[in-house]
Amino acid sequence: MLRRKAFRLPRHPASVGEARHRTGGHLASWGHPPRSAIREETVLLVSELAADTVLHGPRDEPDFEVAVTVLAHGSCLVEVSDGIPDEAVLPTPDPDQTPGTPTPATPPDPLLPGHARTLVTAVSEAWGVRDRGRYGKTVWALATVSA
């Protein structure tokens, strides 16, 4: 069974903690116990993507959206959306890779803005950016259940 919850938060640093709290609560209500690997990874991904949006997102956007979907096989899809596209964070296309498969960008220096991408690459099974044209972009990441 698929379960999805989406919510909007103000573009403010305090919203990162609120995003973590809400995500953990939704996952608990859907049967993912505290300290389970999938719950911890999903909350970490939400935290990093929300923080990246708050810090580097468009200044004229008052809020952002967080969506968490638990897939039928137990993996969790995290999506964080802002209001305008930002080409600087799009993955670099690889002509040898299957179309539609995300190619992570070269990890930046962890002391510079954008270090969230390094962490997201390490924690998630896959991640990418969906350009929504004039409606902004969505950064997504997939946390998977360990075998």
C-alpha positions as CSV (number, residue, x, y, z in Angstrom):
1,M,0.0,0.0,0.0
2,L,1.3,3.5,-0.9
3,R,1.1,6.2,1.7
4,R,1.9,9.8,1.0
5,K,1.9,12.9,3.0
6,A,2.7,16.4,1.7
7,F,2.9,19.6,3.7
8,R,4.1,23.2,3.2
9,L,6.3,25.1,5.6
10,P,7.6,28.7,5.8
11,R,11.0,29.2,4.3
12,H,12.6,29.7,7.7
13,P,15.4,27.8,9.5
14,A,13.0,26.6,12.2
15,S,11.0,24.8,9.5
16,V,13.8,22.2,9.1
17,G,13.2,20.8,12.6
18,E,9.4,20.9,11.9
19,A,9.9,18.9,8.7
20,R,11.9,16.3,10.6
21,H,9.3,16.1,13.3
22,R,6.4,15.8,11.0
23,T,8.1,13.2,8.8
24,G,9.1,11.1,11.8
25,G,5.5,11.3,13.1
26,H,4.0,10.3,9.7
27,L,6.4,7.3,9.4
28,A,5.6,6.2,13.0
29,S,1.9,6.3,12.2
30,W,2.5,4.2,9.2
31,G,4.3,1.5,11.2
32,H,8.0,2.5,11.0
33,P,9.3,2.3,14.5
34,P,11.8,4.8,16.1
35,R,15.4,4.0,15.3
36,S,14.5,1.8,12.2
37,A,17.0,2.4,9.5
38,I,14.4,3.4,6.9
39,R,12.9,6.0,9.3
40,E,16.3,7.5,10.3
41,E,17.4,7.7,6.7
42,T,14.2,9.3,5.5
43,V,14.2,11.9,8.3
44,L,17.8,12.7,7.5
45,L,17.1,13.1,3.8
46,V,14.1,15.4,4.6
47,S,16.3,17.4,7.0
48,E,19.1,17.9,4.5
49,L,16.9,18.7,1.5
50,A,14.7,21.1,3.6
51,A,17.8,22.8,5.0
52,D,19.2,23.2,1.4
53,T,16.0,24.8,0.3
54,V,15.8,27.2,3.2
55,L,19.4,28.2,2.8
56,H,19.7,28.3,-1.0
57,G,16.2,28.5,-2.3
58,P,14.6,31.5,-3.9
59,R,14.4,34.5,-1.6
60,D,11.0,35.6,-3.0
61,E,9.3,32.3,-2.1
62,P,7.7,32.4,1.3
63,D,7.4,28.6,1.7
64,F,8.3,25.2,0.4
65,E,6.7,21.8,0.2
66,V,7.9,18.5,1.7
67,A,6.3,15.2,0.5
68,V,7.1,11.7,1.8
69,T,5.8,8.6,0.1
70,V,6.1,5.1,1.5
71,L,6.2,2.7,-1.5
72,A,4.7,-0.8,-1.5
73,H,8.0,-2.5,-1.0
74,G,8.8,-0.3,2.1
75,S,11.2,2.3,0.5
76,C,10.5,6.0,1.1
77,L,10.5,8.7,-1.6
78,V,11.3,12.2,-0.2
79,E,10.5,15.2,-2.4
80,V,11.2,18.9,-1.4
81,S,9.9,21.5,-3.8
82,D,10.6,25.2,-4.1
83,G,9.1,27.8,-6.3
84,I,11.7,28.5,-9.1
85,P,14.2,26.4,-11.0
86,D,17.8,26.4,-10.1
87,E,19.9,25.0,-12.8
88,A,23.0,25.0,-10.6
89,V,21.9,21.9,-8.7
90,L,20.8,19.8,-11.7
91,P,22.7,16.5,-12.0
92,T,25.2,16.4,-14.9
93,P,23.7,14.2,-17.8
94,D,25.7,11.1,-18.6
95,P,25.2,9.9,-22.2
96,D,26.1,6.4,-21.2
97,Q,23.3,6.2,-18.6
98,T,19.7,5.1,-19.1
99,P,17.4,8.2,-19.7
100,G,15.6,9.2,-16.6
101,T,18.2,7.8,-14.2
102,P,19.7,10.6,-12.1
103,T,23.4,11.2,-12.3
104,P,24.7,12.9,-9.1
105,A,26.6,16.1,-9.6
106,T,30.3,16.1,-8.5
107,P,30.2,16.3,-4.7
108,P,31.3,19.8,-3.7
109,D,33.6,20.7,-0.8
110,P,31.6,19.8,2.3
111,L,32.5,23.2,3.9
112,L,30.8,25.1,1.0
113,P,27.1,25.6,0.5
114,G,25.5,22.6,-1.1
115,H,27.2,20.0,1.0
116,A,23.7,18.4,1.5
117,R,24.2,16.8,-2.0
118,T,27.2,14.9,-0.7
119,L,25.2,13.5,2.2
120,V,22.1,12.8,0.1
121,T,24.3,10.9,-2.5
122,A,25.8,8.8,0.4
123,V,22.5,8.0,2.1
124,S,20.0,7.6,-0.7
125,E,19.6,4.8,-3.2
126,A,19.0,7.4,-5.9
127,W,18.3,11.1,-6.1
128,G,17.6,13.8,-8.7
129,V,16.0,17.0,-9.6
130,R,12.7,17.5,-11.5
131,D,12.4,20.9,-13.2
132,R,8.8,22.0,-13.0
133,G,9.3,25.0,-15.4
134,R,7.8,28.2,-14.1
135,Y,6.6,26.3,-11.0
136,G,10.1,25.6,-9.7
137,K,12.0,22.5,-9.0
138,T,11.6,19.4,-6.9
139,V,14.6,17.6,-5.4
140,W,13.9,14.0,-4.6
141,A,15.7,11.1,-2.9
142,L,14.9,7.5,-2.4
143,A,15.6,5.7,0.9
144,T,15.5,2.0,0.6
145,V,15.0,-0.9,3.0
146,S,18.2,-2.8,3.6
147,A,18.1,-6.4,2.5
